[in-house]
Amino acid sequence: MKNVGYFLKTALKNMWIEKWINLLTILSIGIGLSIFCLFVMMSVKMDSVLEKWTRSFGVIVYLDEEISSQEEDMLKEHFLQDPDIMEIKYVSKEQALEEVRENLGDNAIVLDVFQENPLPSSFELRLKKDLLQTSFVKQKAAKLKQMSGIEEVQYGEKWLSSLNTISKTLRIGTIFFGGAIFIAISFMTYSTIKIFFTRRKEDIETFKMLGAPRNFIRLPFLFEGLIVGALGGLVSTIAIFGLYSFAALQIIAFLPSVSLFMTSLPLAAYVLIPFAGAFMSFTGSIIAVGKIRY
């Protein structure tokens, strides 16, 4: 503990001596983490919106005109026993016509030209959320269409495919962007520690001549990187919380559409940001310190 206290004190002292370089590094780390956090917040919000849209997704099974009520009951029983189907809604021909009349409003008069109801009865099926993959839904629709009494099956193939593509793109983008931020912060800290090492080369040579152990020379640099990264993460936490609070109180009042891209990070995330900054910066410090030949 005594040695840790010495290394920490030495690191803080050296940081104060090189305060402007450290301040620039802290701000750079804070900006990098803030940009990444904003990207994550938008991705989480978009993922939430996509999830809500997915919940309303359904497969519509249109029945034959000449299907009997007994056959309809058999189909309904089959759907109820299907483990892939989460919810079933039966829409009779009369209900379908009434819905069309409501949607047309004043233009519903065009339906009066039909002597008989032209709309078929149907079942609206909701599949389980984890099964909403384009390939699976396509196969499911093909199997349903082969069943007796079913005229047509619709499920919005292009719409579902677009949702899955957007969701995958957001996840992959978050991973790659996070990796880029990790490399950038590690490199910034690496460069900063290398500068410190160059400036303190005479002191390091003196310690070597006095027989100082390897860790005695290296650990203060590691502590500096750790502290700089944590402070950068703290700056990012304050910036993200302040920006979200300002946007929630001020900007949304004038631009309500901004709320579509906003979501608050959980409290645990605000706590983890400084630790993430410290870890990334510490990684860069380890690489830089590894270059010290002793």
Phi and psi in degrees as GROMACS dihedral restraints (atoms count N, CA, C in turn):
[ dihedral_restraints ]
;  ai    aj    ak    al  type     phi  dphi    fc
    3     4     5     6     1   -64.5    20    10
    4     5     6     7     1   -41.6    20    10
    6     7     8     9     1   -66.0    20    10
    7     8     9    10     1   -39.8    20    10
    9    10    11    12     1   -61.5    20    10
   10    11    12    13     1   -43.0    20    10
   12    13    14    15     1   -60.4    20    10
   13    14    15    16     1   -40.4    20    10
   15    16    17    18     1   -65.2    20    10
   16    17    18    19     1   -45.3    20    10
   18    19    20    21     1   -64.0    20    10
   19    20    21    22     1   -40.3    20    10
   21    22    23    24     1   -65.3    20    10
   22    23    24    25     1   -43.9    20    10
   24    25    26    27     1   -63.3    20    10
   25    26    27    28     1   -41.9    20    10
   27    28    29    30     1   -64.4    20    10
   28    29    30    31     1   -41.5    20    10
   30    31    32    33     1   -63.0    20    10
   31    32    33    34     1   -44.9    20    10
   33    34    35    36     1   -64.9    20    10
   34    35    36    37     1   -38.9    20    10
   36    37    38    39     1   -63.6    20    10
   37    38    39    40     1   -45.3    20    10
   39    40    41    42     1   -66.7    20    10
   40    41    42    43     1   -35.2    20    10
   42    43    44    45     1   -64.3    20    10
   43    44    45    46     1   -37.3    20    10
   45    46    47    48     1   -69.3    20    10
   46    47    48    49     1   -37.4    20    10
   48    49    50    51     1   -63.0    20    10
   49    50    51    52     1   -41.3    20    10
   51    52    53    54     1  -103.8    20    10
   52    53    54    55     1    44.8    20    10
   54    55    56    57     1   -64.0    20    10
   55    56    57    58     1   -34.1    20    10
   57    58    59    60     1   -73.2    20    10
   58    59    60    61     1   -39.6    20    10
   60    61    62    63     1   -65.5    20    10
   61    62    63    64     1   -42.1    20    10
   63    64    65    66     1   -64.4    20    10
   64    65    66    67     1   -39.9    20    10
   66    67    68    69     1   -63.0    20    10
   67    68    69    70     1   -42.8    20    10
   69    70    71    72     1   -62.9    20    10
   70    71    72    73     1   -40.7    20    10
   72    73    74    75     1   -66.5    20    10
   73    74    75    76     1   -42.7    20    10
   75    76    77    78     1   -60.7    20    10
   76    77    78    79     1   -45.6    20    10
   78    79    80    81     1   -65.2    20    10
   79    80    81    82     1   -39.0    20    10
   81    82    83    84     1   -64.0    20    10
   82    83    84    85     1   -43.6    20    10
   84    85    86    87     1   -64.0    20    10
   85    86    87    88     1   -42.7    20    10
   87    88    89    90     1   -60.9    20    10
   88    89    90    91     1   -42.9    20    10
   90    91    92    93     1   -65.2    20    10
   91    92    93    94     1   -44.1    20    10
   93    94    95    96     1   -60.8    20    10
   94    95    96    97     1   -46.5    20    10
   96    97    98    99     1   -66.3    20    10
   97    98    99   100     1   -36.0    20    10
   99   100   101   102     1   -65.4    20    10
  100   101   102   103     1   -43.2    20    10
  102   103   104   105     1   -61.6    20    10
  103   104   105   106     1   -43.1    20    10
  105   106   107   108     1   -64.3    20    10
  106   107   108   109     1   -42.4    20    10
  108   109   110   111     1   -63.8    20    10
  109   110   111   112     1   -39.9    20    10
  111   112   113   114     1   -63.0    20    10
  112   113   114   115     1   -39.7    20    10
  114   115   116   117     1   -63.7    20    10
  115   116   117   118     1   -42.5    20    10
  117   118   119   120     1   -63.9    20    10
  118   119   120   121     1   -42.0    20    10
  120   121   122   123     1   -61.1    20    10
  121   122   123   124     1   -43.7    20    10
  123   124   125   126     1   -66.6    20    10
  124   125   126   127     1   -38.6    20    10
  126   127   128   129     1   -64.7    20    10
  127   128   129   130     1   -42.4    20    10
  129   130   131   132     1   -63.7    20    10
  130   131   132   133     1   -41.5    20    10
  132   133   134   135     1   -64.6    20    10
  133   134   135   136     1   -45.5    20    10
  135   136   137   138     1   -63.9    20    10
  136   137   138   139     1   -38.8    20    10
  138   139   140   141     1   -63.7    20    10
  139   140   141   142     1   -37.3    20    10
  141   142   143   144     1   -66.0    20    10
  142   143   144   145     1   -41.5    20    10
  144   145   146   147     1   -64.4    20    10
  145   146   147   148     1   -43.8    20    10
  147   148   149   150     1   -62.1    20    10
  148   149   150   151     1   -37.3    20    10
  150   151   152   153     1   -64.9    20    10
  151   152   153   154     1   -39.5    20    10
  153   154   155   156     1   -65.3    20    10
  154   155   156   157     1   -41.0    20    10
  156   157   158   159     1   -63.7    20    10
  157   158   159   160     1   -38.7    20    10
  159   160   161   162     1   -64.1    20    10
  160   161   162   163     1   -35.9    20    10
  162   163   164   165     1   -60.9    20    10
  163   164   165   166     1   -30.7    20    10
  165   166   167   168     1   -86.1    20    10
  166   167   168   169     1    -1.4    20    10
  168   169   170   171     1   -73.0    20    10
  169   170   171   172     1   139.4    20    10
  171   172   173   174     1  -150.1    20    10
  172   173   174   175     1   159.9    20    10
  174   175   176   177     1  -103.2    20    10
  175   176   177   178     1   124.8    20    10
  177   178   179   180     1  -102.0    20    10
  178   179   180   181     1   121.9    20    10
  180   181   182   183     1  -107.3    20    10
  181   182   183   184     1   110.5    20    10
  183   184   185   186     1   -89.6    20    10
  184   185   186   187     1   133.7    20    10
  186   187   188   189     1   -94.7    20    10
  187   188   189   190     1   157.4    20    10
  189   190   191   192     1   -62.7    20    10
  190   191   192   193     1   153.2    20    10
  192   193   194   195     1   -64.1    20    10
  193   194   195   196     1   -35.7    20    10
  195   196   197   198     1   -97.8    20    10
  196   197   198   199     1    15.6    20    10
  198   199   200   201     1   -69.5    20    10
  199   200   201   202     1   140.6    20    10
  201   202   203   204     1   -87.6    20    10
  202   203   204   205     1   162.8    20    10
  204   205   206   207     1   -64.2    20    10
  205   206   207   208     1   -32.6    20    10
  207   208   209   210     1   -65.1    20    10
  208   209   210   211     1   -41.9    20    10
  210   211   212   213     1   -66.5    20    10
  211   212   213   214     1   -36.4    20    10
  213   214   215   216     1   -62.3    20    10
  214   215   216   217     1   -41.8    20    10
  216   217   218   219     1   -64.3    20    10
  217   218   219   220     1   -37.4    20    10
  219   220   221   222     1   -66.3    20    10
  220   221   222   223     1   -40.1    20    10
  222   223   224   225     1   -64.7    20    10
  223   224   225   226     1   -42.6    20    10
  225   226   227   228     1   -61.8    20    10
  226   227   228   229     1   -41.8    20    10
  228   229   230   231     1   -64.8    20    10
  229   230   231   232     1   -38.1    20    10
  231   232   233   234     1   -63.7    20    10
  232   233   234   235     1   -43.2    20    10
  234   235   236   237     1   -65.4    20    10
  235   236   237   238     1   -37.7    20    10
  237   238   239   240     1   -64.9    20    10
  238   239   240   241     1   -31.7    20    10
  240   241   242   243     1   -88.1    20    10
  241   242   243   244     1    -8.9    20    10
  243   244   245   246     1   -74.2    20    10
  244   245   246   247     1   119.7    20    10
  246   247   248   249     1   -68.9    20    10
  247   248   249   250     1   -16.7    20    10
  249   250   251   252     1   -81.0    20    10
  250   251   252   253     1   -18.3    20    10
  252   253   254   255     1   -97.0    20    10
  253   254   255   256     1   128.5    20    10
  255   256   257   258     1   -95.3    20    10
  256   257   258   259     1   -34.4    20    10
  258   259   260   261     1  -147.7    20    10
  259   260   261   262     1   144.4    20    10
  261   262   263   264     1  -129.4    20    10
  262   263   264   265     1   135.7    20    10
  264   265   266   267     1  -134.7    20    10
  265   266   267   268     1   124.3    20    10
  267   268   269   270     1   -94.6    20    10
  268   269   270   271     1   131.3    20    10
  270   271   272   273     1  -120.7    20    10
  271   272   273   274     1   112.5    20    10
  273   274   275   276     1   -74.6    20    10
  274   275   276   277     1   169.7    20    10
  276   277   278   279     1   -61.6    20    10
  277   278   279   280     1   -39.4    20    10
  279   280   281   282     1   -66.3    20    10
  280   281   282   283     1   -41.9    20    10
  282   283   284   285     1   -65.0    20    10
  283   284   285   286     1   -39.6    20    10
  285   286   287   288     1   -63.1    20    10
  286   287   288   289     1   -41.7    20    10
  288   289   290   291     1   -65.8    20    10
  289   290   291   292     1   -40.0    20    10
  291   292   293   294     1   -64.8    20    10
  292   293   294   295     1   -39.3    20    10
  294   295   296   297     1   -64.9    20    10
  295   296   297   298     1   -39.7    20    10
  297   298   299   300     1   -64.7    20    10
  298   299   300   301     1   -41.6    20    10
  300   301   302   303     1   -60.2    20    10
  301   302   303   304     1   -42.7    20    10
  303   304   305   306     1   -65.2    20    10
  304   305   306   307     1   -39.5    20    10
  306   307   308   309     1   -69.7    20    10
  307   308   309   310     1   -35.4    20    10
  309   310   311   312     1   -75.8    20    10
  310   311   312   313     1   -27.0    20    10
  312   313   314   315     1    64.5    20    10
  313   314   315   316     1  -124.1    20    10
  315   316   317   318     1   -66.6    20    10
  316   317   318   319     1   -20.0    20    10
  318   319   320   321     1   -86.5    20    10
  319   320   321   322     1     4.1    20    10
  321   322   323   324     1   -64.7    20    10
  322   323   324   325     1   -11.0    20    10
  324   325   326   327     1   -62.7    20    10
  325   326   327   328     1   -22.8    20    10
  327   328   329   330     1   -64.9    20    10
  328   329   330   331     1   -21.9    20    10
  330   331   332   333     1   -73.9    20    10
  331   332   333   334     1   -14.8    20    10
  333   334   335   336     1   -70.4    20    10
  334   335   336   337     1   -15.2    20    10
  336   337   338   339     1   -71.7    20    10
  337   338   339   340     1   -18.2    20    10
  339   340   341   342     1   -87.4    20    10
  340   341   342   343     1   126.2    20    10
  342   343   344   345     1   -73.9    20    10
  343   344   345   346     1   -31.0    20    10
  345   346   347   348     1  -124.4    20    10
  346   347   348   349     1   160.4    20    10
  348   349   350   351     1   -66.4    20    10
  349   350   351   352     1   116.3    20    10
  351   352   353   354     1   -84.2    20    10
  352   353   354   355     1    -7.1    20    10
  354   355   356   357     1   -89.7    20    10
  355   356   357   358     1   141.0    20    10
  357   358   359   360     1   -86.6    20    10
  358   359   360   361     1   159.7    20    10
  360   361   362   363     1   -76.6    20    10
  361   362   363   364     1   161.0    20    10
  363   364   365   366     1  -155.5    20    10
  364   365   366   367     1   165.6    20    10
  366   367   368   369     1  -117.1    20    10
  367   368   369   370     1   133.5    20    10
  369   370   371   372     1  -102.8    20    10
  370   371   372   373     1   116.4    20    10
  372   373   374   375     1  -108.9    20    10
  373   374   375   376     1   133.1    20    10
  375   376   377   378     1  -106.4    20    10
  376   377   378   379     1   118.3    20    10
  378   379   380   381     1   -84.1    20    10
  379   380   381   382     1   159.3    20    10
  381   382   383   384     1   -63.0    20    10
  382   383   384   385     1   145.5    20    10
  384   385   386   387     1   -57.1    20    10
  385   386   387   388     1   -41.8    20    10
  387   388   389   390     1   -74.2    20    10
  388   389   390   391     1    -2.8    20    10
  390   391   392   393     1  -104.1    20    10
  391   392   393   394     1     2.0    20    10
  393   394   395   396     1   -81.9    20    10
  394   395   396   397     1    60.1    20    10
  396   397   398   399     1  -105.3    20    10
  397   398   399   400     1   140.5    20    10
  399   400   401   402     1   -53.4    20    10
  400   401   402   403     1   -45.7    20    10
  402   403   404   405     1   -64.8    20    10
  403   404   405   406     1   -41.5    20    10
  405   406   407   408     1   -67.9    20    10
  406   407   408   409     1   -45.5    20    10
  408   409   410   411     1   -63.0    20    10
  409   410   411   412     1   -37.6    20    10
  411   412   413   414     1   -63.0    20    10
  412   413   414   415     1   -44.4    20    10
  414   415   416   417     1   -64.6    20    10
  415   416   417   418     1   -40.9    20    10
  417   418   419   420     1   -62.8    20    10
  418   419   420   421     1   -43.4    20    10
  420   421   422   423     1   -64.3    20    10
  421   422   423   424     1   -38.4    20    10
  423   424   425   426     1   -64.6    20    10
  424   425   426   427     1   -40.5    20    10
  426   427   428   429     1   -66.7    20    10
  427   428   429   430     1   -40.5    20    10
  429   430   431   432     1   -64.5    20    10
  430   431   432   433     1   -38.9    20    10
  432   433   434   435     1   -65.2    20    10
  433   434   435   436     1   -24.4    20    10
  435   436   437   438     1   -79.9    20    10
  436   437   438   439     1   -11.1    20    10
  438   439   440   441     1   -74.9    20    10
  439   440   441   442     1   148.6    20    10
  441   442   443   444     1   -66.9    20    10
  442   443   444   445     1   135.1    20    10
  444   445   446   447     1    93.9    20    10
  445   446   447   448     1    -3.9    20    10
  447   448   449   450     1  -105.3    20    10
  448   449   450   451     1   125.8    20    10
  450   451   452   453     1   -89.7    20    10
  451   452   453   454     1   -44.4    20    10
  453   454   455   456     1  -154.8    20    10
  454   455   456   457     1   153.1    20    10
  456   457   458   459     1  -129.9    20    10
  457   458   459   460     1   126.5    20    10
  459   460   461   462     1  -123.6    20    10
  460   461   462   463     1   142.6    20    10
  462   463   464   465     1  -149.0    20    10
  463   464   465   466     1     6.1    20    10
  465   466   467   468     1    67.9    20    10
  466   467   468   469     1    62.5    20    10
  468   469   470   471     1   -59.7    20    10
  469   470   471   472     1   -47.5    20    10
  471   472   473   474     1   -64.6    20    10
  472   473   474   475     1   -39.0    20    10
  474   475   476   477     1   -64.1    20    10
  475   476   477   478     1   -46.1    20    10
  477   478   479   480     1   -64.9    20    10
  478   479   480   481     1   -41.2    20    10
  480   481   482   483     1   -62.7    20    10
  481   482   483   484     1   -39.4    20    10
  483   484   485   486     1   -65.3    20    10
  484   485   486   487     1   -41.6    20    10
  486   487   488   489     1   -61.2    20    10
  487   488   489   490     1   -46.0    20    10
  489   490   491   492     1   -64.0    20    10
  490   491   492   493     1   -38.6    20    10
  492   493   494   495     1   -65.2    20    10
  493   494   495   496     1   -44.1    20    10
  495   496   497   498     1   -62.8    20    10
  496   497   498   499     1   -44.1    20    10
  498   499   500   501     1   -62.8    20    10
  499   500   501   502     1   -44.6    20    10
  501   502   503   504     1   -66.3    20    10
  502   503   504   505     1   -39.8    20    10
  504   505   506   507     1   -62.2    20    10
  505   506   507   508     1   -41.8    20    10
  507   508   509   510     1   -63.2    20    10
  508   509   510   511     1   -43.3    20    10
  510   511   512   513     1   -65.8    20    10
  511   512   513   514     1   -46.2    20    10
  513   514   515   516     1   -64.6    20    10
  514   515   516   517     1   -40.6    20    10
  516   517   518   519     1   -61.5    20    10
  517   518   519   520     1   -39.9    20    10
  519   520   521   522     1   -64.2    20    10
  520   521   522   523     1   -42.0    20    10
  522   523   524   525     1   -64.0    20    10
  523   524   525   526     1   -48.2    20    10
  525   526   527   528     1   -66.6    20    10
  526   527   528   529     1   -41.5    20    10
  528   529   530   531     1   -66.3    20    10
  529   530   531   532     1   -39.8    20    10
  531   532   533   534     1   -62.6    20    10
  532   533   534   535     1   -40.7    20    10
  534   535   536   537     1   -63.7    20    10
  535   536   537   538     1   -39.8    20    10
  537   538   539   540     1   -64.9    20    10
  538   539   540   541     1   -41.4    20    10
  540   541   542   543     1   -65.1    20    10
  541   542   543   544     1   -41.0    20    10
  543   544   545   546     1   -58.8    20    10
  544   545   546   547     1   -47.4    20    10
  546   547   548   549     1   -64.6    20    10
  547   548   549   550     1   -42.1    20    10
  549   550   551   552     1   -63.6    20    10
  550   551   552   553     1   -45.2    20    10
  552   553   554   555     1   -67.8    20    10
  553   554   555   556     1   -41.3    20    10
  555   556   557   558     1   -61.3    20    10
  556   557   558   559     1   -40.6    20    10
  558   559   560   561     1   -68.6    20    10
  559   560   561   562     1   -39.8    20    10
  561   562   563   564     1   -60.0    20    10
  562   563   564   565     1   -45.7    20    10
  564   565   566   567     1   -67.0    20    10
  565   566   567   568     1   -39.8    20    10
  567   568   569   570     1   -57.1    20    10
  568   569   570   571     1   -47.5    20    10
  570   571   572   573     1   -64.5    20    10
  571   572   573   574     1   -40.8    20    10
  573   574   575   576     1   -64.2    20    10
  574   575   576   577     1   -45.6    20    10
  576   577   578   579     1   -64.7    20    10
  577   578   579   580     1   -36.5    20    10
  579   580   581   582     1   -64.1    20    10
  580   581   582   583     1   -38.0    20    10
  582   583   584   585     1   -64.6    20    10
  583   584   585   586     1   -45.2    20    10
  585   586   587   588     1   -61.1    20    10
  586   587   588   589     1   -41.7    20    10
  588   589   590   591     1   -61.5    20    10
  589   590   591   592     1   -42.7    20    10
  591   592   593   594     1   -63.9    20    10
  592   593   594   595     1   -42.4    20    10
  594   595   596   597     1   -70.2    20    10
  595   596   597   598     1   -26.0    20    10
  597   598   599   600     1  -105.4    20    10
  598   599   600   601     1    20.7    20    10
  600   601   602   603     1   -60.0    20    10
  601   602   603   604     1   -39.4    20    10
  603   604   605   606     1   -64.1    20    10
  604   605   606   607     1   -42.4    20    10
  606   607   608   609     1   -62.6    20    10
  607   608   609   610     1   -40.1    20    10
  609   610   611   612     1   -64.8    20    10
  610   611   612   613     1   -41.5    20    10
  612   613   614   615     1   -63.2    20    10
  613   614   615   616     1   -36.5    20    10
  615   616   617   618     1   -64.7    20    10
  616   617   618   619     1   -44.4    20    10
  618   619   620   621     1   -61.4    20    10
  619   620   621   622     1   -38.8    20    10
  621   622   623   624     1   -62.2    20    10
  622   623   624   625     1   -43.3    20    10
  624   625   626   627     1   -64.6    20    10
  625   626   627   628     1   -30.4    20    10
  627   628   629   630     1   -83.2    20    10
  628   629   630   631     1    -1.6    20    10
  630   631   632   633     1    83.1    20    10
  631   632   633   634     1    24.1    20    10
  633   634   635   636     1   -65.3    20    10
  634   635   636   637     1   138.0    20    10
  636   637   638   639     1   -66.3    20    10
  637   638   639   640     1   162.2    20    10
  639   640   641   642     1   -58.5    20    10
  640   641   642   643     1   -46.7    20    10
  642   643   644   645     1   -63.7    20    10
  643   644   645   646     1   -30.7    20    10
  645   646   647   648     1   -61.5    20    10
  646   647   648   649     1   -33.3    20    10
  648   649   650   651     1   -84.8    20    10
  649   650   651   652     1   -38.9    20    10
  651   652   653   654     1   -82.6    20    10
  652   653   654   655     1   -37.1    20    10
  654   655   656   657     1   -59.9    20    10
  655   656   657   658     1   -39.0    20    10
  657   658   659   660     1   -57.9    20    10
  658   659   660   661     1   -36.1    20    10
  660   661   662   663     1   -65.4    20    10
  661   662   663   664     1   -39.9    20    10
  663   664   665   666     1   -65.4    20    10
  664   665   666   667     1   -40.8    20    10
  666   667   668   669     1   -63.2    20    10
  667   668   669   670     1   -39.2    20    10
  669   670   671   672     1   -61.0    20    10
  670   671   672   673     1   -47.7    20    10
  672   673   674   675     1   -61.0    20    10
  673   674   675   676     1   -40.5    20    10
  675   676   677   678     1   -63.4    20    10
  676   677   678   679     1   -45.5    20    10
  678   679   680   681     1   -68.3    20    10
  679   680   681   682     1   -43.2    20    10
  681   682   683   684     1   -60.2    20    10
  682   683   684   685     1   -43.8    20    10
  684   685   686   687     1   -64.8    20    10
  685   686   687   688     1   -40.9    20    10
  687   688   689   690     1   -64.3    20    10
  688   689   690   691     1   -41.7    20    10
  690   691   692   693     1   -66.5    20    10
  691   692   693   694     1   -37.8    20    10
  693   694   695   696     1   -62.4    20    10
  694   695   696   697     1   -41.0    20    10
  696   697   698   699     1   -64.5    20    10
  697   698   699   700     1   -37.0    20    10
  699   700   701   702     1   -65.6    20    10
  700   701   702   703     1   -41.0    20    10
  702   703   704   705     1   -60.1    20    10
  703   704   705   706     1   -42.9    20    10
  705   706   707   708     1   -63.2    20    10
  706   707   708   709     1   -42.6    20    10
  708   709   710   711     1   -59.7    20    10
  709   710   711   712     1   -47.0    20    10
  711   712   713   714     1   -64.3    20    10
  712   713   714   715     1   -42.0    20    10
  714   715   716   717     1   -64.8    20    10
  715   716   717   718     1   -44.8    20    10
  717   718   719   720     1   -65.6    20    10
  718   719   720   721     1   -45.4    20    10
  720   721   722   723     1   -64.4    20    10
  721   722   723   724     1   -42.0    20    10
  723   724   725   726     1   -65.3    20    10
  724   725   726   727     1   -42.4    20    10
  726   727   728   729     1   -65.2    20    10
  727   728   729   730     1   -42.3    20    10
  729   730   731   732     1   -65.3    20    10
  730   731   732   733     1   -43.5    20    10
  732   733   734   735     1   -62.1    20    10
  733   734   735   736     1   -43.6    20    10
  735   736   737   738     1   -63.8    20    10
  736   737   738   739     1   -44.5    20    10
  738   739   740   741     1   -64.3    20    10
  739   740   741   742     1   -41.1    20    10
  741   742   743   744     1   -66.3    20    10
  742   743   744   745     1   -33.6    20    10
  744   745   746   747     1   -91.7    20    10
  745   746   747   748     1   -31.5    20    10
  747   748   749   750     1  -114.2    20    10
  748   749   750   751     1   -56.5    20    10
  750   751   752   753     1   -66.6    20    10
  751   752   753   754     1   -41.2    20    10
  753   754   755   756     1   -61.2    20    10
  754   755   756   757     1   -29.1    20    10
  756   757   758   759     1   -62.8    20    10
  757   758   759   760     1   -31.4    20    10
  759   760   761   762     1   -99.8    20    10
  760   761   762   763     1   -30.8    20    10
  762   763   764   765     1  -127.9    20    10
  763   764   765   766     1    81.0    20    10
  765   766   767   768     1   -58.6    20    10
  766   767   768   769     1   -27.0    20    10
  768   769   770   771     1   -65.4    20    10
  769   770   771   772     1   -19.0    20    10
  771   772   773   774     1   -62.0    20    10
  772   773   774   775     1   -28.6    20    10
  774   775   776   777     1   -62.4    20    10
  775   776   777   778     1   -20.5    20    10
  777   778   779   780     1   -65.9    20    10
  778   779   780   781     1   -24.6    20    10
  780   781   782   783     1  -110.1    20    10
  781   782   783   784     1     7.4    20    10
  783   784   785   786     1  -111.8    20    10
  784   785   786   787     1   140.2    20    10
  786   787   788   789     1  -155.6    20    10
  787   788   789   790     1   148.2    20    10
  789   790   791   792     1   -86.1    20    10
  790   791   792   793     1   141.1    20    10
  792   793   794   795     1   -73.8    20    10
  793   794   795   796     1   145.9    20    10
  795   796   797   798     1   -64.5    20    10
  796   797   798   799     1   157.7    20    10
  798   799   800   801     1   -57.0    20    10
  799   800   801   802     1   -37.8    20    10
  801   802   803   804     1   -60.6    20    10
  802   803   804   805     1   -34.0    20    10
  804   805   806   807     1   -66.5    20    10
  805   806   807   808     1   -40.3    20    10
  807   808   809   810     1   -62.5    20    10
  808   809   810   811     1   -34.6    20    10
  810   811   812   813     1   -72.8    20    10
  811   812   813   814     1   -35.5    20    10
  813   814   815   816     1   -76.8    20    10
  814   815   816   817     1   -24.2    20    10
  816   817   818   819     1   -57.4    20    10
  817   818   819   820     1   -48.3    20    10
  819   820   821   822     1   -60.7    20    10
  820   821   822   823     1   -37.3    20    10
  822   823   824   825     1   -66.0    20    10
  823   824   825   826     1   -38.3    20    10
  825   826   827   828     1   -64.0    20    10
  826   827   828   829     1   -43.6    20    10
  828   829   830   831     1   -61.6    20    10
  829   830   831   832     1   -42.3    20    10
  831   832   833   834     1   -63.1    20    10
  832   833   834   835     1   -41.8    20    10
  834   835   836   837     1   -65.3    20    10
  835   836   837   838     1   -46.1    20    10
  837   838   839   840     1   -62.4    20    10
  838   839   840   841     1   -45.1    20    10
  840   841   842   843     1   -67.6    20    10
  841   842   843   844     1   -37.5    20    10
  843   844   845   846     1   -64.1    20    10
  844   845   846   847     1   -35.8    20    10
  846   847   848   849     1   -61.3    20    10
  847   848   849   850     1   -45.3    20    10
  849   850   851   852     1   -63.1    20    10
  850   851   852   853     1   -36.8    20    10
  852   853   854   855     1   -65.4    20    10
  853   854   855   856     1   -41.6    20    10
  855   856   857   858     1   -60.8    20    10
  856   857   858   859     1   -42.9    20    10
  858   859   860   861     1   -64.2    20    10
  859   860   861   862     1   -43.4    20    10
  861   862   863   864     1   -65.4    20    10
  862   863   864   865     1   -45.3    20    10
  864   865   866   867     1   -65.1    20    10
  865   866   867   868     1   -30.3    20    10
  867   868   869   870     1   -64.6    20    10
  868   869   870   871     1   -19.0    20    10
  870   871   872   873     1   -79.7    20    10
  871   872   873   874     1   -12.6    20    10
  873   874   875   876     1   -73.1    20    10
  874   875   876   877     1   115.1    20    10
  876   877   878   879     1   -87.0    20    10
  877   878   879   880     1   108.6    20    10
